[in-house]
Amino acid sequence: MNNVKRIALTAVLLLFAAAALLPLDMYIQKPGGAYELSPLVEVKGGDSDDEGSLSLMTIALSKATPLTYAVSGLMDSRKIMKAGQVRRDGESEEEYNLRQLQLMEDSQINAIYVAYNRAGKPVTLETEGVIVLDVVEGSAADGNLKAGDLITGVEGEPVVSSDGFAEMVASVPTGDSIRLSILRDDEEMEEEISPGTIPGTGGRKGLGVSYAAKRMIETDPEVEIETEDIGGPSAGLMFTLEIMNQLMDEDLTKGYRVAGTGEMNEDGTVGRIGGIDFKVMAADREDIEIFFAPDDEITDEMRERIPGIRSNYETAAETAEKIGTDMKIVPVKTIDDALDYLEALNTKRK
């Protein structure tokens, strides 16, 4: 091989490597998998001899490269997403991951609370404080607070809810500072911060952080959930059903392979989630027989803001028809809708 051909081949290989490996500020979304919940959820002394299964569904999200970007544009089972569709404005990867894990924790706590209430078992829920999810650059909190900080008190008073924390901060007179009690990496500390104008908000005043309530739940019997690095709130509905299935003697699944998605709210309503079309594709690939989809309400305001928006159930049903699956798509607005559907099922023949 002469030098010209060798240089040309090297250039081609370098271009291919760049196309395959160079990360873009974009993401590729695609179908993930089904995770059976019985190995992940354990109610102490709970029922464990059920014939069917309950599974949560995931989507896969990866950084785009020029190569995957080009390929994904040709596939119905891939979706190209801008960074702003995944991360909040100014949110780092670390802050995004923290937010997703906090959303998963919230979904688990709500699932436990709803399941134990429905099953008539003892459960108590308390707020330990608010956890900082991200800090706006240039805000009053910048340099004083960091993602992961747990704010447990304000001026010596305990933080008992996220709304209560917001009211405490809002009550500080202009120019005055506020004393926060913080738990950071298991170390207790205090910070004095003067709320100020938050950059990029049109003059709104505050600390310049987003946060969520950090809650603690106690149950009888005890329950443990192990989800490793699965993030987001969308498994809440299925967690609730699995916990109830172990708390109760009867088999909720009636022998079927059941999956679904949807955020579980504290009042038992099922909230809208993203990527439901890919979860339907993944469920079909995993031979799921029944799939619960949030039947969320689409308001006129939402239709005006996002033309063409549809409910999760509508998207799921359309996807199921498109891929030609025999899987039953079931709309649910509340946990009771799912329970009623399962109760009405005939037991699957072996």
ROKE-111941 format. One record per residue: y, z, x of N, C-alpha, C, O in turn. Coordinates in steps of 0.1 Angstrom, whole numbers, padded with zeros to 4 digits, always signed. Layout:
N
YZXYZXYZXYZX ...
END
This chain:
350
-0012+0000+0009+0000+0000+0000+0012+0000+0009+0014+0009+0017 +0021-0010+0007+0033-0011+0015+0043+0000+0010+0042+0006+0000 +0054+0002+0018+0064+0012+0016+0071+0010+0003+0074+0020-0004 +0074-0002-0001+0081-0005-0014+0073+0000-0026+0078+0006-0035 +0059-0004-0026+0051+0000-0037+0049+0016-0037+0049+0022-0048 +0048+0022-0025+0047+0036-0024+0059+0043-0030+0058+0053-0037 +0071+0038-0026+0083+0044-0031+0085+0042-0046+0089+0051-0053 +0080+0030-0051+0081+0028-0066+0072+0037-0073+0075+0042-0084 +0059+0039-0068+0050+0048-0074+0055+0062-0074+0053+0069-0084 +0061+0066-0063+0066+0080-0062+0077+0082-0073+0078+0092-0079 +0086+0072-0074+0097+0073-0084+0091+0074-0098+0097+0082-0106 +0081+0066-0101+0075+0066-0114+0069+0080-0117+0071+0086-0128 +0062+0086-0107+0055+0099-0109+0066+0110-0111+0064+0119-0119 +0077+0109-0103+0088+0118-0105+0094+0118-0118+0097+0128-0125 +0096+0105-0123+0102+0104-0137+0093+0109-0147+0097+0115-0157 +0080+0107-0146+0070+0112-0155+0070+0127-0155+0069+0134-0166 +0070+0133-0143+0070+0147-0142+0083+0154-0148+0082+0164-0155 +0094+0147-0146+0106+0152-0152+0106+0151-0168+0110+0160-0175 +0100+0140-0173+0099+0139-0187+0089+0149-0193+0091+0153-0204 +0079+0152-0185+0069+0162-0190+0073+0176-0189+0069+0185-0197 +0081+0179-0179+0083+0193-0175+0098+0198-0177+0100+0210-0179 +0107+0189-0177+0121+0193-0178+0124+0199-0192+0124+0191-0202 +0128+0212-0193+0130+0218-0206+0144+0213-0212+0154+0213-0205 +0144+0210-0225+0156+0207-0232+0160+0219-0241+0152+0228-0243 +0173+0219-0245+0177+0230-0253+0173+0227-0268+0182+0228-0277 +0161+0224-0270+0155+0221-0283+0141+0226-0283+0135+0230-0273 +0135+0227-0296+0122+0232-0297+0113+0223-0305+0119+0214-0313 +0100+0224-0303+0091+0216-0311+0083+0226-0320+0077+0235-0314 +0083+0224-0333+0075+0232-0342+0063+0224-0347+0064+0212-0350 +0051+0231-0347+0039+0225-0352+0030+0235-0358+0032+0247-0357 +0019+0230-0365+0010+0240-0371+0004+0249-0361+0001+0245-0350 +0003+0262-0365-0003+0272-0356-0018+0274-0360-0026+0265-0360 -0021+0287-0363-0035+0290-0366-0036+0301-0377-0026+0306-0381 -0048+0304-0381-0051+0315-0390-0056+0327-0383-0066+0325-0375 -0051+0338-0385-0056+0351-0379-0061+0360-0390-0054+0365-0398 -0075+0361-0390-0081+0370-0399-0076+0384-0397-0075+0389-0386 -0072+0391-0408-0065+0404-0406-0074+0416-0405-0070+0427-0400 -0087+0415-0409-0095+0427-0408-0097+0433-0394-0098+0445-0392 -0097+0424-0383-0098+0430-0370-0084+0435-0365-0084+0443-0355 -0073+0432-0372-0060+0436-0368-0055+0448-0375-0046+0455-0370 -0060+0450-0387-0056+0461-0395-0067+0471-0398-0078+0467-0401 -0065+0484-0395-0075+0494-0398-0069+0506-0405-0061+0513-0401 -0074+0508-0418-0072+0520-0425-0083+0530-0422-0095+0526-0425 -0080+0541-0417-0090+0551-0413-0099+0554-0425-0094+0559-0436 -0112+0552-0423-0122+0554-0434-0121+0545-0445-0127+0547-0456 -0114+0533-0443-0113+0524-0454-0125+0515-0456-0134+0515-0448 -0125+0508-0467-0136+0499-0471-0136+0487-0461-0125+0481-0458 -0148+0483-0456-0148+0473-0446-0160+0463-0448-0164+0456-0439 -0166+0463-0460-0178+0455-0462-0176+0443-0471-0184+0439-0479 -0163+0438-0471-0160+0427-0480-0166+0413-0475-0168+0411-0463 -0168+0405-0485-0175+0392-0482-0165+0381-0478-0167+0373-0469 -0153+0381-0484-0143+0371-0481-0134+0376-0469-0137+0385-0462 -0122+0369-0468-0113+0372-0457-0099+0370-0462-0096+0362-0470 -0090+0377-0455-0075+0376-0457-0069+0373-0444-0072+0380-0434 -0061+0362-0443-0056+0358-0430-0041+0355-0431-0036+0351-0441 -0034+0358-0420-0020+0354-0419-0020+0341-0412-0029+0337-0404 -0009+0333-0414-0008+0320-0408+0004+0320-0399+0014+0327-0401 +0003+0312-0388+0014+0311-0378+0018+0297-0376+0011+0287-0380 +0030+0295-0371+0034+0282-0366+0035+0283-0351+0038+0294-0346 +0034+0272-0344+0036+0272-0329+0050+0266-0326+0054+0256-0332 +0057+0273-0317+0070+0269-0313+0071+0269-0298+0068+0278-0291 +0075+0257-0293+0076+0256-0278+0089+0248-0275+0094+0241-0283 +0093+0250-0262+0105+0243-0257+0102+0228-0256+0091+0225-0251 +0111+0220-0260+0109+0206-0259+0112+0201-0245+0120+0206-0238 +0105+0190-0241+0108+0182-0229+0110+0168-0234+0107+0165-0246 +0116+0160-0226+0118+0146-0230+0105+0139-0235+0106+0131-0245 +0094+0142-0229+0081+0136-0233+0077+0141-0247+0074+0133-0256 +0077+0155-0249+0072+0160-0262+0082+0157-0273+0079+0155-0284 +0095+0155-0269+0105+0151-0279+0102+0137-0284+0103+0135-0296 +0099+0128-0275+0096+0114-0279+0084+0114-0288+0083+0106-0298 +0073+0121-0284+0061+0120-0291+0062+0127-0304+0057+0122-0314 +0069+0138-0305+0070+0145-0318+0078+0137-0328+0075+0139-0340 +0087+0129-0324+0094+0121-0334+0085+0111-0341+0090+0105-0351 +0073+0109-0336+0064+0099-0342+0053+0106-0351+0045+0099-0356 +0054+0119-0352+0043+0127-0358+0048+0135-0370+0058+0142-0369 +0041+0134-0381+0044+0142-0393+0042+0157-0391+0048+0166-0397 +0032+0160-0382+0028+0174-0379+0037+0180-0368+0033+0191-0363 +0048+0174-0365+0057+0180-0355+0071+0180-0361+0075+0170-0368 +0079+0189-0357+0093+0190-0362+0102+0193-0350+0100+0203-0343 +0112+0185-0348+0122+0188-0337+0133+0197-0342+0139+0194-0352 +0136+0208-0335+0146+0217-0340+0156+0220-0329+0152+0222-0317 +0169+0220-0332+0179+0223-0323+0178+0238-0320+0173+0246-0329 +0184+0242-0309+0183+0256-0305+0190+0265-0316+0186+0276-0318 +0201+0260-0322+0208+0267-0332+0200+0270-0345+0203+0278-0353 +0189+0262-0347+0181+0264-0358+0170+0275-0356+0164+0279-0365 +0169+0278-0343+0159+0289-0339+0166+0302-0335+0163+0312-0341 +0175+0300-0326+0182+0312-0321+0196+0313-0327+0202+0302-0330 +0201+0325-0329+0215+0326-0334+0225+0322-0323+0221+0321-0311 +0237+0319-0327+0247+0315-0318+0249+0325-0307+0253+0337-0310 +0247+0322-0295+0249+0331-0284+0238+0340-0281+0238+0349-0272 +0227+0339-0289+0215+0348-0287+0207+0343-0275+0203+0331-0275 +0203+0352-0266+0194+0348-0255+0180+0348-0260+0176+0352-0271 +0171+0342-0251+0157+0342-0254+0152+0356-0256+0143+0359-0265 +0156+0366-0247+0152+0380-0248+0156+0386-0261+0148+0393-0268 +0168+0383-0265+0173+0389-0278+0166+0382-0290+0163+0389-0300 +0163+0369-0289+0155+0363-0299+0141+0369-0301+0137+0372-0312 +0135+0371-0290+0121+0377-0290+0122+0391-0296+0113+0395-0303 +0132+0399-0292+0133+0412-0297+0135+0412-0312+0129+0420-0320 +0144+0403-0317+0146+0402-0332+0133+0398-0339+0131+0404-0350 +0126+0389-0333+0113+0385-0340+0103+0396-0341+0097+0398-0351 +0102+0404-0330+0093+0416-0330+0098+0426-0340+0090+0433-0346 +0111+0428-0341+0116+0438-0350+0114+0433-0365+0111+0442-0373 +0115+0420-0367+0112+0415-0381+0097+0417-0384+0094+0420-0395 +0089+0415-0374+0074+0418-0376+0072+0433-0379+0064+0436-0388 +0078+0441-0372+0077+0456-0375+0081+0459-0389+0075+0467-0396 +0093+0454-0393+0098+0456-0406+0088+0451-0417+0086+0458-0427 +0082+0440-0414+0073+0434-0424+0061+0443-0425+0055+0445-0436 +0056+0449-0414+0045+0458-0414+0048+0471-0422+0040+0475-0430 +0059+0476-0419+0063+0489-0426+0064+0486-0441+0060+0495-0449 +0071+0476-0445+0072+0473-0459+0058+0470-0466+0056+0475-0477 +0050+0464-0458+0036+0461-0463+0028+0474-0465+0022+0476-0476 +0029+0483-0456+0023+0496-0457+0028+0504-0469+0021+0509-0477 +0041+0504-0470+0048+0512-0480+0044+0506-0494+0040+0514-0503 +0044+0493-0496+0041+0487-0509+0026+0489-0512+0022+0493-0523 +0017+0487-0502+0003+0488-0504-0001+0502-0508-0009+0504-0517 +0004+0512-0501+0001+0526-0504+0006+0530-0518+0000+0538-0525 +0018+0525-0521+0024+0528-0534+0015+0522-0545+0012+0529-0555 +0012+0510-0544+0003+0503-0554-0010+0510-0555-0016+0510-0566 -0016+0515-0544-0029+0521-0544-0028+0536-0548-0039+0542-0549 -0016+0541-0550-0014+0555-0554-0018+0565-0542-0022+0576-0545 -0016+0561-0530-0018+0569-0518-0005+0575-0513+0005+0569-0514 -0006+0587-0506+0006+0593-0501+0013+0585-0490+0006+0580-0481 +0026+0583-0491+0033+0576-0480+0048+0581-0480+0054+0583-0491 +0053+0583-0468+0067+0586-0467+0074+0577-0457+0068+0572-0447 +0087+0574-0459+0094+0565-0451+0107+0571-0447+0115+0576-0456 +0110+0571-0434+0123+0577-0429+0129+0567-0419+0122+0559-0413 +0142+0568-0418+0150+0560-0409+0154+0568-0396+0159+0579-0398 +0150+0563-0384+0153+0570-0372+0167+0566-0366+0172+0574-0358 +0172+0555-0371+0185+0550-0365+0186+0535-0367+0178+0530-0376 +0194+0529-0360+0195+0514-0360+0193+0509-0346+0198+0514-0336 +0185+0498-0345+0182+0492-0332+0191+0480-0330+0193+0472-0339 +0197+0479-0318+0206+0468-0315+0198+0456-0312+0189+0456-0303 +0201+0445-0319+0193+0432-0317+0200+0423-0307+0194+0416-0299 +0214+0422-0308+0221+0414-0298+0235+0419-0298+0240+0426-0307 +0242+0416-0287+0256+0420-0285+0264+0408-0282+0261+0399-0274 +0276+0407-0290+0285+0395-0289+0292+0397-0275+0298+0407-0273 +0292+0386-0268+0299+0386-0255+0314+0387-0258+0320+0380-0266 +0321+0396-0250+0335+0398-0251+0339+0408-0262+0351+0410-0265 +0329+0414-0269+0332+0423-0280+0333+0437-0274+0331+0440-0262 +0336+0447-0283+0338+0461-0279+0325+0466-0273+0325+0475-0264 +0314+0462-0278+0301+0467-0274+0296+0461-0261+0287+0466-0254 +0302+0449-0257+0297+0442-0245+0300+0451-0233+0311+0456-0230 +0289+0454-0226+0289+0463-0214+0286+0477-0217+0284+0485-0208 +0286+0481-0230+0284+0494-0234+0270+0496-0241+0263+0506-0239 +0267+0486-0249+0254+0486-0256+0246+0474-0251+0252+0464-0246 +0233+0474-0253+0224+0463-0250+0213+0462-0260+0210+0472-0267 +0208+0450-0261+0197+0448-0270+0185+0457-0268+0181+0459-0256 +0180+0463-0278+0170+0473-0276+0174+0487-0277+0166+0496-0279 +0187+0490-0276+0193+0504-0278+0190+0509-0292+0192+0501-0302 +0186+0521-0293+0184+0527-0306+0196+0537-0308+0197+0547-0301 +0204+0534-0318+0216+0543-0321+0211+0553-0331+0208+0549-0343 +0210+0565-0327+0205+0576-0336+0216+0584-0343+0213+0591-0353 +0228+0584-0338+0238+0592-0344+0252+0587-0341+0255+0579-0332 +0262+0591-0350+0276+0587-0349+0284+0600-0350+0283+0606-0361 +0292+0603-0340+0300+0615-0340+0291+0628-0344+0295+0636-0351 +0279+0628-0338+0270+0639-0340+0262+0639-0354+0254+0648-0356 +0266+0629-0362+0259+0628-0375+0247+0618-0374+0249+0607-0368 +0235+0621-0379+0224+0612-0378+0226+0599-0386+0232+0600-0397 +0221+0588-0381+0221+0576-0388+0209+0575-0397+0198+0575-0392 +0211+0574-0410+0200+0575-0419+0198+0561-0426+0188+0560-0433 +0206+0552-0424+0204+0538-0429+0213+0529-0422+0223+0533-0416 +0210+0516-0423+0219+0506-0417+0232+0505-0424+0242+0503-0418 +0232+0506-0438+0244+0506-0446+0253+0518-0442+0265+0517-0441 +0246+0530-0440+0254+0542-0436+0260+0540-0423+0271+0545-0421 +0253+0534-0413+0259+0531-0400+0271+0522-0401+0281+0525-0395 +0270+0512-0409+0281+0502-0411+0294+0510-0417+0305+0507-0412 +0291+0518-0426+0302+0526-0432+0309+0535-0422+0321+0537-0422 +0301+0542-0413+0306+0551-0403+0315+0543-0394+0326+0548-0390 +0311+0531-0389+0319+0523-0380+0332+0518-0387+0342+0518-0381 +0330+0514-0399+0342+0509-0407+0353+0519-0409+0364+0516-0411 +0349+0532-0409+0358+0543-0413+0367+0547-0401+0376+0555-0402 +0364+0542-0389+0371+0545-0377+0385+0539-0377+0386+0527-0379 +0396+0547-0376+0410+0541-0376+0412+0532-0365+0406+0534-0354 +0420+0522-0367+0423+0512-0356+0428+0519-0344+0437+0528-0345 +0423+0516-0332+0427+0522-0320+0419+0534-0315+0419+0538-0304 +0412+0540-0325+0403+0552-0322+0390+0548-0317+0385+0536-0319 +0383+0557-0309+0370+0554-0304+0360+0561-0313+0363+0570-0321 +0347+0557-0311+0336+0563-0319+0325+0567-0309+0322+0560-0299 +0319+0579-0311+0309+0584-0301+0295+0581-0307+0292+0586-0318 +0287+0574-0300+0274+0570-0304+0263+0577-0296+0264+0578-0284 +0253+0582-0303+0242+0588-0296+0231+0577-0295+0228+0571-0305 +0226+0575-0283+0218+0563-0280+0205+0567-0273+0205+0576-0265 +0194+0561-0277+0181+0562-0270+0179+0549-0263+0176+0539-0270 +0179+0549-0250+0177+0536-0242+0166+0538-0232+0167+0547-0223 +0155+0531-0233+0143+0532-0224+0139+0547-0223+0136+0552-0212 +0138+0553-0235+0133+0567-0236+0143+0577-0230+0140+0589-0229 +0155+0573-0227+0165+0582-0222+0177+0584-0232+0182+0574-0236 +0180+0596-0235+0191+0599-0244+0204+0598-0237+0206+0603-0225 +0214+0592-0243+0227+0591-0237+0238+0589-0248+0234+0588-0260 +0250+0590-0244+0261+0588-0254+0271+0578-0248+0273+0576-0236 +0278+0570-0258+0288+0560-0254+0300+0562-0263+0298+0563-0275 +0312+0561-0257+0324+0561-0265+0329+0546-0266+0332+0540-0255 +0330+0541-0278+0335+0527-0279+0346+0526-0290+0345+0533-0300 +0356+0518-0287+0367+0516-0297+0364+0503-0303+0365+0492-0297 +0361+0503-0316+0358+0490-0324+0370+0481-0322+0382+0485-0322 +0368+0468-0320+0378+0458-0319+0375+0445-0326+0365+0444-0333 +0384+0435-0323+0381+0422-0329+0369+0415-0323+0367+0415-0311 +0360+0410-0331+0348+0404-0327+0350+0389-0324+0354+0382-0334 +0348+0384-0312+0351+0370-0309+0343+0361-0319+0331+0363-0321 +0350+0350-0323+0343+0340-0331+0341+0344-0346+0334+0337-0353 +0348+0354-0350+0346+0359-0364+0359+0357-0373+0359+0362-0384 +0369+0351-0367+0381+0350-0374+0389+0362-0376+0397+0364-0386 +0388+0372-0367+0396+0384-0367+0389+0396-0373+0395+0407-0374 +0376+0395-0376+0369+0406-0382+0367+0417-0371+0365+0414-0359 +0368+0430-0375+0368+0441-0365+0354+0448-0366+0348+0448-0377 +0350+0453-0355+0337+0460-0354+0333+0462-0340+0341+0460-0331 +0320+0466-0338+0315+0468-0325+0311+0455-0318+0312+0454-0306 +0307+0446-0326+0302+0433-0321+0287+0433-0318+0283+0427-0308 +0279+0439-0327+0265+0439-0325+0258+0436-0338+0264+0438-0349 +0246+0430-0337+0238+0429-0349+0227+0439-0348+0223+0442-0336 +0222+0445-0359+0213+0456-0358+0204+0456-0370+0206+0449-0380 +0193+0464-0369+0184+0466-0380+0180+0480-0380+0179+0487-0370 +0176+0485-0392+0172+0499-0393+0158+0501-0386+0149+0492-0387 +0157+0511-0379+0145+0515-0372+0138+0526-0380+0143+0537-0381 +0127+0522-0387+0121+0532-0396+0107+0537-0391+0101+0531-0383 +0104+0548-0397+0091+0555-0393+0084+0557-0406+0089+0562-0416 +0071+0554-0407+0063+0556-0419+0051+0564-0416+0044+0563-0405 +0048+0573-0425+0036+0582-0424+0027+0580-0437+0033+0579-0448 +0014+0579-0435+0005+0576-0446-0007+0586-0445-0010+0592-0435 -0014+0587-0456-0026+0594-0457-0036+0586-0466-0033+0585-0478 -0046+0579-0461-0051+0580-0447-0042+0572-0437-0034+0564-0442 -0044+0574-0424-0036+0567-0414-0040+0552-0414-0051+0548-0418 -0031+0544-0410-0033+0530-0409-0027+0525-0395-0016+0529-0392 -0035+0516-0389-0030+0510-0376-0030+0495-0377-0040+0489-0383 -0019+0489-0372-0018+0474-0372-0016+0469-0358-0007+0474-0351 -0024+0460-0353-0023+0455-0340-0020+0440-0340-0029+0432-0344 -0008+0436-0337-0005+0421-0338+0000+0415-0325+0004+0404-0324 -0001+0423-0314+0003+0418-0301+0017+0412-0301+0026+0419-0304 +0018+0399-0298+0031+0392-0297+0034+0383-0309+0043+0375-0307 +0027+0385-0320+0031+0377-0332+0044+0382-0337+0045+0394-0340 +0054+0374-0339+0067+0378-0343+0071+0373-0357+0064+0364-0362 +0082+0378-0362+0087+0373-0375+0082+0381-0387+0072+0389-0386 +0088+0379-0399+0085+0387-0411+0075+0381-0420+0071+0387-0430 +0070+0369-0417+0063+0361-0427+0049+0366-0431+0043+0361-0440 +0043+0375-0423+0030+0380-0426+0030+0392-0435+0019+0397-0438 +0041+0396-0440+0042+0408-0448+0033+0408-0461+0026+0418-0463 +0033+0397-0468+0025+0396-0480+0010+0398-0477+0003+0406-0483 +0005+0391-0466-0009+0392-0463-0013+0406-0457-0024+0410-0459 -0004+0412-0449-0006+0425-0445-0008+0435-0457-0017+0443-0457 +0000+0433-0467+0000+0442-0479-0014+0440-0486-0020+0450-0489 -0019+0428-0487-0031+0426-0494-0043+0431-0485-0052+0437-0491 -0043+0430-0472-0053+0435-0464-0054+0450-0464-0065+0456-0465 -0042+0457-0464-0042+0471-0464-0048+0476-0478-0056+0485-0478 -0044+0470-0489-0049+0473-0502-0064+0471-0503-0071+0479-0509 -0068+0460-0497-0083+0457-0497-0091+0468-0490-0102+0471-0494 -0085+0474-0480-0092+0484-0473-0091+0498-0480-0100+0506-0479 -0080+0500-0487-0078+0512-0494-0086+0513-0507-0090+0524-0511 -0090+0501-0512-0097+0501-0525-0112+0498-0523-0115+0491-0513 -0121+0502-0531-0135+0500-0530-0139+0485-0533-0148+0480-0526 -0132+0479-0543-0135+0465-0546-0130+0455-0536-0121+0458-0528 -0137+0444-0536-0133+0433-0527-0123+0424-0533-0126+0417-0543 -0110+0425-0529-0099+0417-0535-0102+0402-0534-0098+0395-0543 -0108+0398-0523-0110+0384-0520-0120+0377-0529-0121+0365-0531 -0129+0385-0536-0140+0380-0544-0149+0370-0536-0156+0362-0542 -0149+0372-0522-0157+0363-0514-0150+0350-0509-0157+0343-0502 -0138+0348-0512-0131+0336-0508-0123+0338-0495-0120+0349-0491 -0120+0327-0488-0112+0327-0476-0097+0325-0481-0093+0314-0485 -0090+0336-0480-0076+0337-0486-0066+0338-0475-0068+0346-0466 -0055+0330-0476-0044+0331-0466-0031+0329-0474-0031+0328-0486 -0020+0330-0467-0007+0329-0473+0004+0333-0464+0001+0336-0452 +0016+0333-0470+0027+0337-0462+0038+0342-0471+0038+0340-0483 +0048+0349-0465+0059+0354-0473+0063+0368-0468+0054+0376-0465 +0076+0370-0467+0081+0383-0463+0079+0393-0475+0081+0390-0486 +0075+0405-0471+0073+0416-0481+0085+0425-0481+0088+0431-0471 +0092+0425-0492+0103+0434-0494+0099+0448-0499+0088+0449-0505 +0107+0458-0497+0103+0472-0500+0100+0473-0515+0093+0482-0519 +0106+0465-0523+0104+0466-0538+0092+0458-0543+0090+0457-0555 +0085+0452-0533+0073+0444-0537+0075+0429-0540+0066+0422-0543 +0088+0425-0539+0090+0410-0540+0087+0403-0528+0087+0409-0517 +0084+0390-0529+0079+0382-0518+0091+0373-0514+0096+0365-0522 +0095+0373-0501+0107+0365-0497+0103+0352-0490+0092+0350-0485 +0113+0343-0490+0112+0330-0485+0110+0331-0470+0115+0339-0463 +0102+0321-0464+0100+0320-0450+0102+0305-0445+0103+0296-0454 +0102+0303-0432+0103+0290-0427+0090+0284-0423+0080+0291-0420 +0089+0271-0422+0077+0264-0416+0065+0264-0425+0054+0263-0420 +0067+0265-0438+0055+0267-0447+0047+0254-0448+0035+0255-0450 +0053+0242-0446+0045+0230-0445+0035+0230-0434+0024+0226-0436 +0039+0235-0422+0030+0235-0411+0019+0246-0413+0008+0245-0408 +0022+0257-0420+0012+0267-0423+0002+0262-0433-0010+0266-0432 +0006+0254-0442-0004+0247-0451-0013+0238-0444-0025+0238-0446 -0008+0230-0434-0016+0222-0426-0026+0230-0418-0038+0226-0417 -0021+0241-0412-0030+0249-0404-0041+0256-0412-0052+0257-0408 -0037+0260-0424-0047+0267-0433-0058+0257-0437-0069+0261-0438 -0054+0244-0440-0064+0234-0444-0073+0232-0432-0085+0230-0434 -0068+0231-0420-0076+0229-0408-0086+0241-0406-0097+0239-0401 -0082+0253-0411-0091+0265-0409-0100+0267-0421-0106+0278-0422 -0101+0257-0430-0109+0258-0442-0106+0270-0451-0114+0276-0457 -0093+0273-0453-0088+0283-0462-0090+0277-0476-0087+0265-0479 -0094+0286-0486-0096+0281-0499-0085+0284-0509-0082+0277-0518 -0078+0295-0506-0067+0299-0515-0055+0303-0506-0056+0310-0496 -0043+0297-0510-0031+0299-0502-0020+0304-0510-0016+0297-0520 -0014+0316-0508-0003+0321-0515+0010+0317-0509+0012+0318-0497 +0019+0311-0517+0032+0306-0512+0043+0313-0520+0042+0314-0532 +0054+0318-0514+0065+0324-0521+0071+0314-0531+0075+0303-0527 +0073+0318-0543+0080+0310-0553+0094+0315-0554+0098+0321-0564 +0102+0313-0544+0115+0318-0543+0125+0310-0552+0123+0298-0554 +0135+0317-0556+0145+0311-0565+0155+0304-0556+0161+0309-0547 +0158+0291-0560+0168+0283-0554+0181+0283-0562+0181+0278-0573 +0191+0289-0558+0204+0290-0566+0212+0278-0564+0210+0270-0555 +0222+0276-0574+0231+0265-0573+0239+0265-0560+0242+0255-0554 +0242+0277-0555+0250+0279-0543+0242+0274-0531+0247+0267-0522 +0229+0277-0531+0220+0272-0520+0219+0257-0521+0218+0250-0510 +0217+0251-0533+0216+0237-0534+0229+0230-0529+0228+0219-0523 +0240+0236-0531+0253+0230-0527+0254+0230-0512+0259+0221-0506 +0250+0242-0506+0251+0244-0492+0240+0236-0484+0243+0231-0473 +0228+0234-0490+0217+0227-0483+0211+0217-0493+0202+0220-0500 +0217+0205-0494+0212+0195-0503+0197+0192-0501+0193+0191-0489 +0190+0191-0512+0176+0188-0510+0167+0200-0508+0155+0198-0506 +0172+0212-0508+0164+0224-0505+0154+0226-0517+0158+0223-0528 +0142+0230-0513+0132+0233-0523+0126+0247-0520+0127+0252-0510 +0120+0252-0530+0113+0265-0529+0101+0264-0519+0096+0253-0517 +0097+0275-0513+0085+0274-0505+0073+0269-0512+0065+0261-0507 +0072+0273-0525+0060+0268-0533+0061+0253-0535+0050+0246-0533 +0072+0248-0538+0073+0233-0540+0070+0226-0527+0063+0216-0528 +0075+0231-0516+0072+0224-0503+0057+0225-0500+0051+0216-0495 +0051+0237-0502+0037+0239-0500+0028+0230-0508+0019+0224-0503 +0031+0229-0521+0024+0221-0530+0025+0206-0527+0015+0199-0527 +0037+0202-0523+0039+0188-0519+0031+0185-0506+0025+0174-0505 +0031+0194-0496+0023+0192-0484+0008+0191-0487+0001+0183-0481 +0003+0200-0495-0011+0200-0499-0015+0187-0505-0026+0182-0502 -0007+0182-0513-0010+0169-0520-0010+0158-0509-0018+0148-0509 +0000+0158-0500+0002+0148-0490-0010+0147-0480-0015+0137-0477 -0016+0159-0477-0027+0159-0467-0041+0158-0474-0051+0157-0468 -0040+0159-0488-0052+0157-0496-0062+0169-0495-0074+0166-0495 -0057+0181-0494-0066+0192-0493-0071+0197-0507-0064+0195-0517 -0082+0203-0507-0088+0210-0519-0083+0224-0520-0086+0231-0530 -0076+0229-0511-0071+0243-0511-0062+0245-0522-0053+0237-0525 -0064+0256-0529-0055+0260-0541-0042+0266-0536-0043+0277-0529 -0031+0261-0540-0018+0266-0536-0013+0275-0548-0012+0270-0559 -0011+0288-0546-0007+0297-0557+0007+0302-0555+0010+0308-0544 +0016+0300-0565+0029+0306-0563+0030+0321-0566+0024+0325-0576 +0037+0328-0558+0039+0343-0560+0053+0347-0558+0060+0343-0549 +0058+0354-0568+0072+0360-0566+0071+0375-0562+0080+0380-0556 +0060+0381-0565+0058+0396-0562+0044+0398-0557+0035+0389-0559 +0041+0409-0551+0028+0413-0547+0019+0414-0559+0007+0411-0558 +0024+0417-0571+0016+0418-0583+0011+0404-0588+0000+0403-0593 +0019+0394-0585+0014+0380-0588+0001+0377-0581-0008+0371-0586 +0001+0381-0568-0011+0378-0560-0022+0386-0564-0034+0382-0565 -0020+0399-0567-0031+0408-0572-0036+0403-0585-0048+0404-0587 -0028+0399-0594-0032+0394-0607-0041+0382-0606-0051+0381-0613 -0037+0373-0597-0045+0361-0595-0058+0364-0589-0068+0359-0594 -0059+0373-0579-0072+0377-0573-0081+0384-0583-0093+0382-0584 -0075+0392-0592-0082+0400-0601-0089+0391-0612-0100+0393-0617 -0082+0380-0615-0087+0371-0625-0098+0361-0620-0105+0354-0628 -0099+0361-0606-0109+0352-0600-0124+0356-0604-0126+0368-0605 -0132+0347-0606-0147+0349-0606-0152+0351-0592-0147+0344-0583 -0161+0360-0590-0167+0362-0577-0173+0349-0572-0181+0342-0579 -0171+0345-0559-0176+0333-0554-0191+0334-0553-0197+0343-0548 -0198+0323-0557-0212+0322-0555-0216+0320-0541-0210+0312-0534 -0226+0327-0536-0231+0326-0522-0239+0313-0521-0243+0310-0510 
END
